[in-house]
Amino acid sequence: MGRRVEGAGNGERETRRDVEATVLHRTVRGHLRSFLAEAAERGGLPRFVERDFARYLACGVLAHGFARLACAGCRSEVLVPFSCKSRGVCPSCNARRAHDTAIHLVERVLPRAPYRQWTLSLPMPVRFALARDARLLAEVLGLFVRALLAFQRRTARRLGVSRPLNGAVAFVQRFGSALQLTPHFHVLVPEAVFEEVDEGELRLHPLPRPTDAEVETLAATVARRTLALLRARGVLEEEAVPDGALDVLQLEGIQVPRSGPPPPLRRQGRRNALVEGFSLHADTWLHENDVLGLERLCNYGARGALSLERLSALPDGRLAYRMKRPSPAGQTHLLLAPVAFLRRLAALVPPPRANLVRYFGVFAPNARVRPRVVPVPPPPAPPRAASCPEVPEPVRPRRPGRPIPWAELLKRTFQTDVLTCPRCGGGRRVVAVVLRSATAQAILEHLRIPSRPLPLAPATSPPQLGFW
């Protein structure tokens, strides 16, 4: 899983994950040029898709730059590579972003209250239109959330709350467990409303749990309004005709062929409705004191498409991706050729400037009552006593509104504390940041660490036009 990397200075050896040895990195490195050559026959992929793959290949590779951290007590050093911060292909950056989002929501956005997750899946005929049009996808999400919040306010008025206020946090997901393209929404809503009382104070009023009939009525409302919006835009009358390589990939990702018999009709479960292809599920509920469960639910909503632990390589060269649940035919793994696997990933890369986490109602950034709804950020933790008394550990308080520090995020995501020396327990500090590849490679050569990124494999010739 990892390799021994020689640290600078006193020769201490420290283990880090070898990104270039993972199955995903080997696959992208070995077949990216073949995949891009095939896509060029259809006009090529958008720049943001190619850039996402290129940034992933440089993520976590020391030859592209690193931060040099040193412990002043025992003088041991460690090199920490840079991350790509992309949100499409890279599993580790997606995991860090999901943890960052979850921590931010729990600590700075979501107040103490019971919560319910509402999940809306869309029918097959509209998925392609919403996957290729980020603005239309946002409009459908807004329509769904407005209907959901209006349902809560009507319920609160029946309970005697004259002017209820509520809000929601929505996660946009474009993928399914089998790497298929299926845009859907996870909306986290407090099962309560706020009411302004004397002197601007906000009072929280819990709401009763929705019944199966209410969930079905809401699903019918969302389906009717969504179909009316799509008809007004002329989406339903248009035939799904791909225009360019990315559209071809997205259409293939939506129309994934199933092996075996067709799946049986899904039973209507508790708080689960299926109306005209729109599936609404609302049976996930959290108690107001379940803070860890709330963070896990936020992490689940903000997660990335690919799980590296579920990906493996087969002896025949194909890739096996373990699905969360067996298919109706009993299939447990998705088997794909490397280029076909890259086509699946490319279709799932979100477009730029399209927010995947959105805020509504009292949680919106410009909401009038938002400062009185969101929780107060926790105070900074007191400094810990260092094992080396002559090396005091620095205190880094987190400023309000700032993201979680990168070192704390690495610790909470991968259980790796880069600011604590494993040898003496003292605090580390950043002594240098190497941004130029030539400088990074010269330092790595001096430390006798592999200093060159592994090259990309050449494209196969001729392009495999049969895939298109």
Secondary structure, DSSP 8 states (H G I E B T S, - for coil): -EEEEE-SBS--EEEEE-GGGSHHHHHHHHHHHHHHHHHHTTT---HHHHHHHHHHHHTT-GGG-EEEEEETTT-BEEEEE-----SSS-HHHHHHHHHHHHHHHHHHT--SS-EEEEEEE--HHHHHHHHH-HHHHHHHHHHHHHHHHHHHHHHHHHTT-SS-B-EEEEEEEEE-TTS-EEEEEEEEEESEEEEE-GGG-EEEEE-----HHHHHHHHHHHHHHHHHHHHHTTTTTS-----SHHHHHHHHHHS----SS--------TTEEEETTEEEEEEEEE-TT-HHHHHHHHHHHT--S--GGGEEE-TTS-EEEE-SS--TT---EEEE-HHHHHHHHHHH---TT--SEEEEETTSTT-TTHHHHS------------SSTTS--------TT----HHHHHHHHHS--TTB-TTT--BEEEEEEE--HHHHHHHHHHTTS--S--------SS--GGG-
